[in-house]
């Protein structure tokens, strides 16, 4: 169980970077629309 949790945590860390990029792109699109 501990190994699975560690793997999930590692994936979540890499995913957070992708989330920031997605949010930034969405923000640019919203600003472009306005």
GROMACS elastic network, one bead per residue, 0.5 to 0.9 nm:
[ bonds ]
;  ai    aj funct       b0    kb
    1     4     6  0.52018   500
    1     5     6  0.62472   500
    1     6     6  0.86811   500
    2     5     6  0.51087   500
    2     6     6  0.61702   500
    2     7     6  0.86589   500
    3     6     6  0.50922   500
    3     7     6  0.62155   500
    3     8     6  0.86130   500
    4     7     6  0.51249   500
    4     8     6  0.61545   500
    4     9     6  0.86057   500
    5     8     6  0.50173   500
    5     9     6  0.61216   500
    5    10     6  0.86610   500
    6     9     6  0.50525   500
    6    10     6  0.62472   500
    6    11     6  0.86968   500
    7    10     6  0.51275   500
    7    11     6  0.62808   500
    7    12     6  0.85928   500
    8    11     6  0.51305   500
    8    12     6  0.60799   500
    8    13     6  0.87071   500
    9    13     6  0.62951   500
    9    14     6  0.88897   500
   10    13     6  0.52526   500
   10    14     6  0.66423   500
   10    15     6  0.87187   500
   11    14     6  0.52764   500
   11    15     6  0.60692   500
   11    16     6  0.86736   500
   12    16     6  0.60988   500
   12    17     6  0.89479   500
   13    16     6  0.52841   500
   13    17     6  0.70642   500
   14    17     6  0.55945   500
   14    18     6  0.69358   500
   15    18     6  0.50507   500
   15    19     6  0.62091   500
   15    20     6  0.88001   500
   16    20     6  0.63524   500
   16    21     6  0.87721   500
   17    20     6  0.52301   500
   17    21     6  0.64741   500
   17    22     6  0.87876   500
   18    21     6  0.50829   500
   18    22     6  0.61708   500
   18    23     6  0.85965   500
   19    22     6  0.50515   500
   19    23     6  0.60836   500
   19    24     6  0.84905   500
   20    23     6  0.51125   500
   20    24     6  0.60418   500
   20    25     6  0.86014   500
   21    24     6  0.50452   500
   21    25     6  0.61544   500
   21    26     6  0.85838   500
   22    25     6  0.51553   500
   22    26     6  0.61420   500
   22    27     6  0.85497   500
   23    26     6  0.50654   500
   23    27     6  0.60771   500
   23    28     6  0.86723   500
   24    27     6  0.50340   500
   24    28     6  0.62870   500
   24    29     6  0.87268   500
   25    28     6  0.51111   500
   25    29     6  0.62620   500
   25    30     6  0.86643   500
   26    29     6  0.50637   500
   26    30     6  0.61227   500
   26    31     6  0.85784   500
   27    30     6  0.51092   500
   27    31     6  0.61384   500
   27    32     6  0.85219   500
   28    31     6  0.51258   500
   28    32     6  0.60687   500
   28    33     6  0.86670   500
   29    33     6  0.62450   500
   29    34     6  0.88019   500
   30    33     6  0.51449   500
   30    34     6  0.64561   500
   31    34     6  0.51917   500
